[in-house]
Amino acid sequence: MLAPFTRSPDRAAAASRVKHWTRERFRLGGDATILVTELESATPGFPPLTTVVAFWSAERKHYHFRVFKPLEDVTETDVPPAWYREALAVTPGVDCGCC
């Protein structure tokens, strides 16, 4: 479920920062697509708001990761290291309910 939010310059700036850090960390070119979304969770044990980052390489390979913080609280250190990229790859046909 998408979390209700108020549009604000801080929120837009936070999303831009996360996109920038992701592009830099994984050495993504300008043609790569990056999506940053804040989700609300009612799953027991999960924080109420999490941030999901999905990106597609120029070769259209899909990757994603989740940060267990609201979007505006995400920092550069929350982005996984570059060497972990292949572990973030989405396997076609496999549904991962956690991410």
N, C-alpha and C positions, 0 to 999 in steps of 0.2 A: 504494500500500500504506500502511496506517495504521501509524504508528510506535508501538512499544510504549512505554508511559509509566507512571509511578507517580503515582497521584493525590496531589496535595499542595496545601496552601493557596496556595503561591506560584504554582503552575500555574493554579489557578482564578482567582487575582487577576490574573495576566497576561492571561488570556482576557477577563476583565471589563474590563480597561484598554483592550485593543484594540477591543473592542465599543464602549466609551464614546467613544474617539477617533474611530472610524468614524462613529458616530451624530452626533457633534458636527461633524466635518469636512464631512460631506455633508448636514447639516441634516435628518437622518432623524427622523421622528416616532416616537412610542412604538409605532405599529402596524407599523413596518418590522421585517422579520426580518433578523437578522445571525447568520452562522455563522462561527466561527473554528476552523480545524483545522490541526494540525501533521501534515505528511506526510513520510514517509521516501522518499528517492529513490536509485535505483541508476543513474540516467542519468549518463553521463560528462560531466564539466564542471559538474554541479549540486552544490550542497552536500548533505550527507547528510540534513539536516532543513530543511524550509521551512515557512512559515506561509501558509495560504491563507485569505483573507477573502472571503466571499460575502455579498451583501445584496440584499434585494428591497424596492423602494419600496412605498408604499401602493398604487400603481397596478399592482403585481406585476411591475414591470420588474426584470430580474435584472442584477446587476453583480458583478464579482469582480476581485481582484488578489492577487498573490503577493509575499511578502517572503522574500528568500533568507536567512533566519535562523531559528533555533529560536524557538518561541513566547515563551519567557521573555526573549529578547534583543531583541524588537521594541520600538521606541520610537515616540513620537508622530510624530517626523520621518519615519518609514518609511511612514506613511499618505500616499497621494498627495494633491496639492492638490485643493481643491473644484472648480476649473475643469477638472479632468481627468476628471470624473465620466462624461461621455458616452463617453469613450474606453474606459472600463471596462465598458461595457454588453456583455452577451452577446447575440449575434445568434442567434435561434432557428434551429436546423438546422445551425449551424456548430460543428464540434468543434475546440476549440483544445487540442491536447495539451500545450502549454507551461504552461498555467495551470489 
